[in-house]
Amino acid sequence: MGNDSMVKVDGVSMRFNLGIEKNYSLKQAMIEAFSAKKRAEKKANKAKNQFWALTDVSFDVKPGEVMGFVGTNGAGKSTLLKIVAGVMKPTKGVVEVRGNVCPMIELGAGFDSDLTARENIYLNGSVMGYNKHFLDSKFDEIVEFSELQDFMEVPVKNFSSGMIARLAFSIATIVDPEILIVDEILSVGDAAFQKKSEAKMRSLIGGGTTVLYVSHSAKSIKSLCDRVVWLDHGKVMMIGEAETVCNEYLRSLNLLEEE
């Protein structure tokens, strides 16, 4: 990868198999072994149940750039971010990442619901590679940002989704990562916390962090992003300047005038 890119995605495709065979017996295996027709049926069913979430996606992100991703539900945006974050391995293609990555995808997914908020700060922080001494030094800052001072000894299974997102966001942003991957987190929680989250995002961006950002809000994408990738059914429809791509995307949905 050239020195002018923090993230390079080259020809990435992702296939999922929707047909999970149940109760597959030894008897069925024996029948298939001796029956060309059964083998052909199985092959046809397997092909029919394959779903390509992404097809030949390519783009690169420069240092300090904020790259947005738009598309309807099922367009492949979240799958793509998980591949860049290293959570998934693509079926085809190559992803190269230069720098440490902080993925804010499915916030709170790493929490243990039976543990308290305090315990989960240390658990989630350790998963992200932070040691206890560092987390001790940042603990008050995390709690203050999350605004959950009165809930530190409460098991997170009693938290609302908004409270979980606030806690997870506060842990994830205690350091300034080189690459930040954000999936819809600014739409979680109340309006005041959304505003605070966006301000934190802007401060990270201002500090030179490279950001990959998915949102259903074209207004937010236009406001935060330099360039945008428009995905539709796993394929790249357009890559370009944020305002231009967002307007084309909204026009395709007959929503341009509403924005």
N, C-alpha and C positions, 0 to 999 in steps of 0.2 A: 504494500500500500504506500502511495506517495506521502510525503511529509505534509502535504496540503489538505489531507483528509483525516478527520477523527473517526469517522464511521464510513465504511464502504460496503454496500450491499450489491452483490453481482450475480444476476441470474437466479435469484432465490425462488424456489417453488416448495410448497408444503402440501403433502397429501395426508389425509386422514382416512381410516377405514371405518365406515359407519356400521358395517355388518359384523357384529361380534357373535361368532357361532357359540351357541349354548348346547349343552348336553351332547357334545360330539363324542360318539362312542367308538370303541374298538371295532364293533360290528360295521359301523358306517365306513370306517377307515378301510376295512377289508373289502367291502363292496366296491369302494372307489378304486382300490388297487387293481381290481379285476374287471372294472367296467369303464370303458372309454367314454360312454355317454354320461356317467355320473361325474367323471373327472371334468368333462367339458361343462357340465351344469355348474359344478363348483367354481370353475374358472370364470364363467359368465357372471355368477352371483357376486364373486369377489370384485370383478371389474365394475359391476353395477353399483356396488356399495362404496366405491372409492370416491372421495370428495377432495377436490383440489382447492384449498383455502387460499393459496397464493400461486400465481403462475408467472414465472420469469420477471421478478421484480428487481430493478436495479436503480440505485441512486447513491450519492455520497453526501456527507455532511462535513462542512469545513469547521475548523476550530472556532469556537465562540458563536457559531451559527445556531439559530433556533429554527428547527425544521418541523413544520406542522403536518398532520395527516388527517384528511377528511374522507368521508364516505359513509354510506348508510350502514345499518347493522348488518353484519355478515360480510362486509367488504374485505375483511382480513387485517384490519388495522391492529387489533390487539395481538393477533397471532404474529404479525410482523415484529412488533415491539418485544414480544417474548423471545423471538429468535435472536434479535439484536442483543437482548439482555443475557442470552445464554441459557435461558430456561428451557428452550426447545432447540432441537437440531433440525435444520431444513432437510427435506427429501433431496433437493438438488440445490446447487449454487453455493456460494461462499460469502461469509460475513467476516469482515475484518474490523476490529475495534482497537483504537489506540487510546489508552487512558483508563482510569478506574471508573466503573459504571455504578450509578445508584439508580436501580429500577423501582419506580413507584407505580407498581402494577398490582392490582388486587390488594390494596392496602389492608393490612391486618391479617392477611392469609397465613402469616407465620406466627400468629399469636396462639397461645394455649388458653382456651376459654375458661379452664378451671383455675388458672393462676390470676393473681391480682394484677392491676395495672402496673404497680411498682415492679412486680416480678417479671412482667412481660417486657418492660423497658430493658431490663438486663438480658432477658432471653433473646429478644429481637435484635438488640444491639450486638450481642455476641455472634449471632447468625450473620450480621452484616460486617463482622470482623473487628469490632471494637472491644478492647479489654475492659475489665472492671474499673481500673483506675481512671480511664478516660470517661467511662459512663458515670462514675461518681462525680467527676468534675463537671459534667454536662447535665446532671440529673435535674437540678433546679431550673435550668434553661428549658429543658424538654417539657417539664411540668407547667412552667409559666406559659409557654407558647401554646400548649394544648388546652389551657384553661380548665384542667381537670383536677385542680388541687384537692378538692373535696372527695375525690373518687379513687385515690391511689391504692387504698386497701380493699377495693371492691373487685371481685372476679369479673373479667371482661365479658363473660357470658351474660352478665346483666347490663351490658352497655348497649346503647343504640348503635346502628351502623355509622351514624354521624360521629359519635364519640370515639368509636374504633378508628375511623379514618383520621380524626384529629390527632389521636395518640400516635398512630403509625406515621403520619406526615411529620409530626414533631420530631420523631426519632430519626426518620430518613433524612431530614434536612439539617442535622446538627453539625455536619461538615459541608464544605463546599466541594462537591464532586466535580471531576473533570467532564463527565458525561452524565446528564440527568435524563431518565426516561420516564415520562409522565403520561398516565392513561386515565383521563377523566376525573382526576382527583379534585379539581377545583369546583366540581359541581356537587360535592358532598359536604354536608354540614349546613349551618345557617348562613345567612347573607354576610354577617360580620366576619365569620371565619373564612368564608370564600374570599372576601376582600383581603384579609390578612395573608391567606395562602398565596394569592396572586402577587401581593407585595413582596413576599418572600421569594417567589419565583423570579420576579423582576430584579431583586437584589442579586440572586445567583447569576442571572443572565448578565447583569451589569458587571459582575465580577469575572466574566469571561467563560462561564460554564457553557458547554455545548449541550443543547437540549433537543430531544425528540418528544414531540407533544401531540397527543391525540385528544380531540374534544369534539363534541357534537355542536358546540357553539362556534359558529363561523365568526361571530363578533370577537370572541376571545382569541381565536386563531389569527384573525387579521391584526389584532392589537399586539400580540406577543411574537408572532413568527416573521422570519425573513422570507423563507420560501415554504412552499406547501406541496405535498404529494397527494394527489386525489386517486383513491383506490375504488374500484367497482368490481365486485365479484372476484376479488383476488388479483385483478390486473391493474396496472398503472394507466390511468386515463390521461393524466397531465401532471407535469412538474414545472413549477415556475414561481414567480413573485406572488406573495400571499394574497394580495387584493385580487389579482387577476384570476388565480386558480379558484379561490373561494367564490368569486362571482360566477364563474363558469359552472361550478358545482351547484350553487344555489339555483342558477338558471335551469339546470337540468332537472331540478326538483320543482320548478315553478315557484320558488320561494324568494327570488332575488328582491322583489319589491318589499317583502316583509322585513328584510334584514335592516 
